[in-house]
Amino acid sequence: MSTNLRLEASLLALAAIAVAIVVGPVAQASTVAPGFDANTLPANDDGSTSLIALPYTANYFGTDYTGLYVNNNGNVTFNSPLSTFTPFGLGSGYSGQPIIAPFFGDVDTRGAGSGLASYGNGTYAGRTAFGVTWPSVGYFSSHTDKLNTFQLIMVDRTDTGAGNFDFYFNYDQIQWETGDFSGGSGGLGGTSAAAGYNAGQPGNPAGTYAQLPGSLVNGALLDGGPDSLVTHTNDGVPGQFLFQVRNGSVVTPPTSVPEPSSLAMFIIGLLGLGALRRRYYGERCD
């Protein structure tokens, strides 16, 4: 093969790789992972589990936890159950216990057709994990005309240090944002749901909390909303948010996927280089 042809082949291969990165992997049928369903929270409104043992010790902002409480209203807490149904902000104004909340809203699983929150141990990304899934759950009061499916997975990462873990928020469908008692109508409006985490420390020191964009904003987190949970991401997987806990503090991973605009420029540059090479070799052959 001539030098020119080898160069052209290399340019095309690089362009194909770049396009593949822009497009990303083939869309998954479900961001929410199977499993983590050995236990089920019975149909309820504002209920919680008793203390559930974790399969590893988690250092969450300087405290080692070996268990937590699964709350029906889209969150887990570490000190005690939480029955609050109208979401409050998880940011600098938060006043409460340590919490991780993939979707803090008024979940009601008593309605016909609603799924039930399930939880249990399993593996995720090849590592020991604990997960909670809220599959096709309704909203207060016993409404099932709109359903949400979301998940929290907490993954053991003691391979990187004692007490370290990752937690993932996974989303498949978010159709409602509010319960009737939170000022909503038909699952919309009122005090909308929040998603994020908080260490529950006095004064909320910087770095001990985060709230996903669109939290508490009417319509923002819904499917098709400006901050839709099922399409947005912080780790390159649509519908997924990853938070890494290292030495007790939460860090968010740098994106591993270049911005599409940057890759588009890269592709254009490759194609332009190829055109120049073709022109150069064409002129030499004339």
C-alpha positions, 0 to 999 in steps of 0.5 A: 500500500502506498504512503498516500493510501496508508495516510488516507486509511489512518485519517478515516480510522481516526475520523471514525473513532471520533464520530463514535465518541461523539455519538457515544455507545448505543443507547442502553435499553435501561439505565436502571440496573437489574437486581437489588430487589431481594427486599421490598418496601410494602405499598405505602405513603411516607414509609421507611425501612428499619436500619438496613446493613450495608455490605461494607463500611461507608465513610460519608463525610468523616463518619463510618456507616455500616447501615442506612434507612431506605425511605419511600420518598426517594432517598436514604438517610443515615441517622433515622428514617425520614417521612417528610414528603414535601421536598426541601432544598439539599443545598446551603440552606439544608437543616437535617441529617446526612442524606442521599436523594436521587429523587426526593418527592412524594412517592406513593406506592399504594395506587393500582399499577404502582411499583414498589421500592426494592433494595438489596445487595449485589454487584455493579461494575464488578464490585460489591454494591447496595442498591435501591430501585423505585420502579414505576412508582406513583405519587400522592395521593395514590396516583398512577397516571404518571410514573417514575423509575429511578435508582440509587446504587452505592458501590464499594471502593475500598480498593482505593482506600478504607471507607471509600465508595461511589454512588450512582443516580440512575434514571429511566423515566420521570413523569411527575414531580409533586404530590397533591399535598405539596401544592401539585396538581396531576403530579405537576407544579407546587414544590417540585422534587429535589435530587442531590446529597448533604452531609447534614453538618451544622452550617453546611460547610462548602463541599458537603452538599450538592443539588442537581440543577433543576431541583425544586424548579417546576418542570425542570427534571421531568422527561423533556424538561430543561434539566431532564434527569433521563437525558442529563449526566455528569459521567457521559452516560445519559440518565446517570450521575456518578459521585465518588466518595474519597476520604469521606468527601464527595467528588464528581468525576471529570467527564471522560467524553469530549464535548461534541463541538470539540470533536466536530472540529477535530473531525473537520481538521482530519478531513481537511488534512486528508483533502490537502494530502490528496491535493498535494499528491494529485499535483505531484502526479500531474 
